[in-house]
Amino acid sequence: MNKELSIDMLAAVKKPARYTGGEFGSIFKEEADVRIALAFPDVYEVGMSYLGFKILYHLVNKMEGIAAERAYAPWIDMEQLMRERRIVLTTLETKKALCECDLVGFTLQYELSYTNILNMLDLGGVSVLAEERGEEEPFVVVGGPCVFNPEPLADVIDFAILGEGEEALPEVLTCYRNWKREGKPGGRQEFLHRVVRIPGVYVPSFYDVTYNEDHTIQAVNPNTPNAPVTVTKRVVADLNEVDFPTAPVVPFGEIVHDRIMLEMFRGCSRGCRFCHAGMVYRPVRERRPEVLRELAHKQVDNTGYEEISLVSLSTADYSCLGPFLDNMIADFKDRKVSVSLPSLRIDAFSVDVAKKVQAVRKSGLTFAPEAGSQRMRDVINKGVTEEDLLHAVSAAFANGWKKVKLYFMIGLPGETDEDVLAIAQLAKKVQWKFKEITGKGGCQVTISASSFVPKPYTAFQWAPQDTLEEIRRKQGLLIEATRIKNLTFQYHDGKTSIMEGIFARGDRRLGKALYLAWQRGQRFDGWADVFDFERWQQALQDCGLDPDFYNHRARGENEVFPWEHLQPAVNRAFLASEYKKAKQGLLTADCRQGRCNGCGVCQRLGVPVMDWSGRAYDASKEKGFAPLAEKMASGDNQSYSTATQRPGLPKEGGDAE
């Protein structure tokens, strides 16, 4: 087994620092009872920006006798050299081949990274298909947001961990160490029977799937007594108690997010109906300001970074962001360390925040209206108006900003051409607002429009996705409508969105097409210059699969989904109610601003929402809360429409039907 990358190989490829290892902050454990490779299925600079692996790397390496090491997908130039010279993929720390590790853990961040998982296993000397793995081969485990539907990878993975891994992964590794110390009794099957008893662990081979004549799912049932009927995600109740990494690995070369990443909180309660992360990461749990400041100081001391990025699903929703920012800026002003936010809410408060973090140099501001028309913003439950956006950009222009970027989606359920063209009209209104405020032109507005992909555990999991022809037609409408000075329109190739949609809501029958496409050369499908749509279509056809079945048909109201035995604890009845409200253009209020909406997460997980001060409240005990079935029977439905409730959102309302 050849594991050594020679100097001439490193000299022949782009960005050789991807493969050398030895970075400042790396943790080396030559001797360990258990070794897990944390394998990110994309290039180094993308994977090194992933906060989840930084956390797990830190936590696992604090365990006595257990080592976590890193591995990333080699780019095409390096892979070619590795295959020519029969060099195996290794970890960066101790240069162990993947096949020499006890476990290989992948994160499922993006559906179009799945072929890279197969490719990395093959390069690392690990059998790609789970059923072909020998007794001495590592177990392949996955986690991450896409783990709530890992069925297309059912043939590849040994097991999955649903939800947050800070507590679950150490339990899995302890279980493995105990089994290994006992001499691995019963072989691989015995370990799987042990690990499946850990809450949040899913073993695909322990479940059988049956199908109806129309190819929909009939049922997913466990085939062993040890496997639960449904697997519920793991969640950390109090993030203030989690040991967050303060001395992360510092790369030699530039990475995508080359800065300190300070996680403010997890979860989001805004309830955008297209947002997968907003549902599967519930409930909201904030870190205390004093904890965050201490973590920030330690990371600056240990890394030398000069920028701190405050990250969360919606950082501007942190409940004491204003005073916290004031303290952070004061703390680091003399050390020349800046503080940044990845995104802003569409309100004047966000502009005030931007003034604080961009006091020295005013780069562009980014807002996400998501839809051009008010009707569509109500459909997706965005909860903002055109007036909100224009008020925010007015405040920005009055304070010296000249560049604005606006994020939208096209292809949302119920969208018309009028809604699509409203995107361009809204951008023009932003330009006119600049002239109104400043008395001159020159405002640069960039529109970025992605294509909507329906995701599991969202209100739109029943909705069809636009066809490729329809996506291109709508993009064409916007191309024509945005031929205006200082207005730039950016959009993504619809082909990748189509494949993302197929795998997002796919079942385990897709595994054969995945394997076939990889054998034929597919990898790095998220990269436009590598992605081959025709090869994918041929692989699906050769496996007897119809792409339209997965993404262009409306799901039946009572259809069984491939992922429903894997639970983030969100009620199906709540999602169905939200889908009905979307069709009616009714909003559902943020539960943190009013009463419980009945999504079920707090109650089913037994984990309360926690705000910045550390006081927790349990939605199930709030005044006015009633169990979902009780509200359905009583007809208690406090929906409201923009016609009667604008401006602003009421404190209560929007209960699930």
Buried (B, 14 or more C-beta within 10 A) or exposed (E): EEBEBEEEBBEEBEBBBBBEBEBEBBBEBEEBBBBBBBBBBBBBBBBBBBBBBBBBBBBBBEBEEBBBBBBBBBBBEBBEBBEEEEBBBBBBBBBBBBBBBBBBBBBBBBBBBBBBBBBBBBBBBBBBEBEEBEEEBBBBBBBBBBBBBBBBBBBBBBBBBBBBBBBBBBBBBBBBBEBEEEEBEEEBEEBBBBBBEBBBBBBBBBBEBEEEEEEBBEEBEBEEEEBBEEBBBBBBBBBBEBEBBBBBBBBBBEBEBBBBBBBBBBBBBBBBBBBBBBBBBBBBBBBBBEBBBEBBBBBBEBBEBEBBBBBBBBBBBBBBBEEBBEBBBEBBEEEEBBBBBBBBBBBBBBBEBBBBBBEEEBEBBBBBBBBBBBBBBBBBBBBBBBEBBBBBBBBBBEBEBBBBBBBBBBBBBEBEEEBBBBBBEBBBBBBEBBEEBBEEEEBBBBBBBBBBBBBBBBBBBBBBBBBBEBBBBBBEBBEEBBEEEBBEBEBBBBBBBBBBBBBBBBBBBBBBBBBBBBEBEBBBBBBEEBBBBEBBBBBBEEBEBEBEBBBBEEBEEEBBBBBBBBBBBBBBBBBBBBBBBBEEBBBBBBBBBBBBBBBBBBBBBEBBBBBBEBEBEBBBEEEEBBEBEEBBEEEBBBBBEBEEBEEEBBEBBBBBB
